[in-house]
């Protein structure tokens, strides 16, 4: 077995490969079949992930969905994952979030995306102005460029997760997490998350303390100027 993502060029057995990737379950691996290296996965080699436990296996593990899929920057991955079923265990979606996996739903969870995947696609769309569909298809090609394997199409789910991800970041940067109320999200007022224009004059921010005492010929400096694009005027 060889790993496509690791820097090491050495071949290892399946047992050693799964042991080395117990904390890197999203690496792509290949198996030598006697003639050439063929694609396989860490799940097919026997890798399983136990949530909510670091060194020991849960005494009451709960297996996730049989078609559990994780989208990462290295491509889509089928993952054999177990939730913690202990008495004081967190909810399944909370366990995934602690593992830096964003679930697409909260009931029957079948699809997740890694935090770095959502961060990368968000920054990529801002800098390159590329579409989400183009980015998604790029990672699909990374996994199977010849189109020989069945397509795992999760684009609609990705759009939902990405919208939620951006909204949560907007709430976080707006300081809503500091509100102790359990309904802090619902209590967000209209335009509370909007970013103030840095060029507009704001008292106590970018205006001098005595701006009201300015002479008439200098009062225009602190005026707020609003304009509309000409193509939007009727």
C-alpha positions as CSV (number, residue, x, y, z in Angstrom):
1,X,0.0,0.0,0.0
2,X,1.2,3.5,-0.8
3,X,-0.3,6.8,0.2
4,X,-0.6,9.5,-2.4
5,X,-0.8,12.3,0.1
6,X,2.1,11.4,2.5
7,X,5.6,12.5,1.7
8,X,7.0,9.0,2.4
9,X,7.7,6.9,-0.7
10,X,7.8,3.6,1.2
11,X,5.3,0.8,0.7
12,X,3.6,-0.6,3.8
13,X,1.1,-3.3,4.6
14,X,-2.6,-2.6,5.1
15,X,-2.4,-2.9,8.9
16,X,0.5,-0.4,9.1
17,X,-1.2,2.0,6.7
18,X,-4.4,2.1,8.7
19,X,-2.4,2.6,11.9
20,X,-0.4,5.5,10.4
21,X,-3.6,7.1,9.1
22,X,-5.7,6.8,12.2
23,X,-5.6,10.6,12.5
24,X,-5.4,11.3,8.8
25,X,-8.4,9.4,7.5
26,X,-8.8,11.6,4.3
27,X,-5.6,10.6,2.5
28,X,-5.9,8.8,-0.8
29,X,-4.1,5.4,-1.0
30,X,-3.3,2.9,-3.7
31,X,-2.7,-0.9,-3.6
32,X,-0.3,-2.9,-5.7
33,X,-2.1,-5.7,-7.5
34,X,0.9,-7.4,-9.0
35,X,0.9,-5.3,-12.2
36,X,0.1,-1.7,-11.3
37,X,-1.2,0.5,-8.4
38,X,-5.0,0.6,-8.3
39,X,-7.1,3.0,-6.2
40,X,-8.4,1.8,-2.9
41,X,-9.5,3.6,0.3
42,X,-8.5,3.5,3.9
43,X,-12.0,2.3,4.7
44,X,-11.5,-0.7,2.4
45,X,-8.3,-1.4,4.2
46,X,-10.1,-1.6,7.6
47,X,-9.8,1.9,9.0
48,X,-12.6,2.9,11.4
49,X,-13.0,6.1,13.4
50,X,-14.4,6.4,16.9
51,X,-15.8,9.8,17.9
52,X,-15.7,11.3,21.4
53,X,-12.8,8.9,22.5
54,X,-9.1,9.7,22.1
55,X,-7.3,6.6,23.3
56,X,-9.9,4.0,24.1
57,X,-12.8,2.5,22.1
58,X,-16.3,3.3,23.2
59,X,-18.1,0.5,25.2
60,X,-21.3,1.3,23.4
61,X,-20.4,2.5,19.9
62,X,-23.2,3.5,17.5
63,X,-22.4,2.9,13.8
64,X,-23.2,5.8,11.4
65,X,-25.0,5.5,8.1
66,X,-23.8,2.9,5.7
67,X,-23.4,5.5,3.0
68,X,-21.6,8.0,5.2
69,X,-19.6,10.4,2.9
70,X,-17.1,13.1,3.9
71,X,-16.1,15.8,1.4
72,X,-12.5,17.0,1.9
73,X,-9.9,18.9,-0.2
74,X,-8.5,15.6,-1.2
75,X,-11.8,14.5,-2.6
76,X,-14.9,12.6,-1.4
77,X,-14.3,9.8,1.1
78,X,-16.5,6.9,2.3
79,X,-15.8,6.7,6.0
80,X,-16.5,3.9,8.5
81,X,-17.4,6.0,11.6
82,X,-18.8,5.2,15.0
83,X,-20.6,7.7,17.3
84,X,-20.1,7.5,21.0
85,X,-23.1,5.9,22.7
86,X,-22.1,6.5,26.3
87,X,-24.6,7.7,28.8
88,X,-23.4,11.3,28.8
89,X,-22.4,11.4,25.1
90,X,-23.1,14.5,23.1
91,X,-25.6,14.5,20.2
92,X,-24.3,13.0,17.0
93,X,-24.0,16.3,15.2
94,X,-22.1,17.8,18.1
95,X,-19.7,14.9,18.1
96,X,-19.0,15.5,14.4
97,X,-18.5,19.2,14.9
98,X,-15.9,18.4,17.6
99,X,-14.1,16.3,15.0
100,X,-14.2,19.3,12.7
101,X,-16.8,17.7,10.4
102,X,-19.8,19.8,9.4
103,X,-22.9,17.7,9.0
104,X,-25.4,18.3,6.2
105,X,-28.4,17.5,8.5
106,X,-29.1,16.8,12.2
107,X,-31.3,13.7,12.0
108,X,-30.1,10.9,9.7
109,X,-26.6,12.2,9.0
110,X,-25.2,10.8,5.7
111,X,-23.0,13.6,4.4
112,X,-20.4,15.8,6.1
113,X,-17.7,18.3,5.0
114,X,-14.5,19.0,6.7
115,X,-13.9,22.5,8.1
116,X,-10.9,23.0,5.9
117,X,-13.0,22.0,2.8
118,X,-15.6,24.7,3.6
119,X,-13.0,27.3,4.4
120,X,-11.1,26.6,1.3
121,X,-14.1,26.7,-1.1
122,X,-15.2,30.0,0.6
123,X,-11.9,31.7,0.2
124,X,-11.4,30.3,-3.3
125,X,-14.8,31.7,-4.4
126,X,-13.9,35.1,-3.0
127,X,-10.4,35.4,-4.5
128,X,-10.9,33.7,-7.9
129,X,-14.6,34.4,-8.3
130,X,-15.0,30.8,-9.5
131,X,-18.4,29.0,-9.1
132,X,-19.1,26.5,-6.4
133,X,-20.0,24.0,-9.1
134,X,-16.6,24.4,-10.8
135,X,-14.8,23.8,-7.5
136,X,-16.9,20.8,-6.7
137,X,-16.3,19.3,-10.1
138,X,-12.6,19.9,-9.8
139,X,-12.4,17.8,-6.6
140,X,-14.5,15.1,-8.3
141,X,-12.0,15.0,-11.2
142,X,-9.2,14.8,-8.6
143,X,-10.7,11.6,-7.3
144,X,-11.6,10.1,-10.7
145,X,-10.4,12.0,-13.7
146,X,-11.3,9.2,-16.2
147,X,-14.9,8.9,-15.0
148,X,-14.7,5.2,-14.5
149,X,-16.1,5.1,-11.0
150,X,-19.8,5.8,-10.1
151,X,-20.2,9.5,-9.4
152,X,-21.0,10.6,-5.9
153,X,-23.1,13.7,-6.5
154,X,-23.6,15.9,-3.4
155,X,-23.6,19.3,-5.0
156,X,-27.0,20.3,-3.7
157,X,-26.0,19.3,-0.2
158,X,-22.8,21.2,-0.5
159,X,-24.6,24.4,-1.4
160,X,-26.7,24.1,1.7
161,X,-23.7,23.5,4.0
162,X,-21.8,26.3,2.4
163,X,-24.7,28.8,3.0
164,X,-25.0,27.7,6.6
165,X,-21.2,27.9,7.0
166,X,-21.1,31.5,5.7
167,X,-24.0,32.5,7.8
168,X,-22.5,31.1,11.0
169,X,-19.2,32.9,10.3
170,X,-21.2,36.2,9.8
171,X,-22.9,35.7,13.1
172,X,-19.6,34.9,14.8
173,X,-17.9,38.0,13.4
174,X,-20.9,40.1,14.4
175,X,-20.4,39.1,18.0
176,X,-23.6,37.2,18.5
177,X,-21.7,34.4,20.3
178,X,-21.2,36.8,23.2
179,X,-24.9,37.1,23.9
180,X,-25.8,34.7,26.7
181,X,-29.4,34.3,25.6
182,X,-30.2,30.9,24.2
183,X,-32.1,32.7,21.4
184,X,-29.2,34.9,20.4
185,X,-29.5,33.9,16.8
186,X,-33.2,34.6,16.6
187,X,-32.8,37.9,18.5
188,X,-30.4,39.3,15.9
189,X,-31.8,42.6,14.7
190,X,-32.1,43.7,11.1
191,X,-28.8,45.0,9.7
192,X,-27.0,44.2,12.9
193,X,-24.5,42.0,11.1
194,X,-23.9,44.6,8.3
195,X,-20.3,46.0,8.1
196,X,-20.1,49.7,8.5
197,X,-18.6,51.5,5.5
198,X,-15.0,52.5,6.5
199,X,-15.1,55.5,4.2
200,X,-18.3,57.1,5.7
201,X,-17.9,59.4,8.7
202,X,-18.7,57.8,12.0
203,X,-18.6,59.8,15.3
204,X,-16.1,58.5,17.9
205,X,-14.5,56.3,15.2
206,X,-13.0,58.3,12.3
207,X,-14.2,61.8,13.1
208,X,-12.4,64.3,15.5
209,X,-14.1,65.0,18.8
210,X,-14.8,68.6,17.8
211,X,-16.1,67.9,14.3
212,X,-19.4,69.8,15.2
213,X,-17.4,73.0,15.8
214,X,-15.8,73.0,12.4
215,X,-16.2,76.3,10.5
216,X,-18.8,76.4,7.7
217,X,-16.2,76.1,4.9
218,X,-14.9,72.8,6.4
219,X,-18.2,71.1,7.5
220,X,-18.4,69.3,4.1
221,X,-15.6,67.1,5.3
222,X,-17.8,65.3,7.8
223,X,-20.8,65.0,5.5
224,X,-22.1,61.6,4.5
225,X,-22.4,61.2,0.7
226,X,-24.8,58.7,-0.8
227,X,-25.1,57.9,-4.4
228,X,-26.8,55.3,-6.7
229,X,-25.4,53.7,-9.8
230,X,-26.8,55.4,-12.9
231,X,-28.0,52.1,-14.4
232,X,-30.3,51.6,-11.5
233,X,-32.0,54.9,-11.7
234,X,-35.5,55.1,-13.4
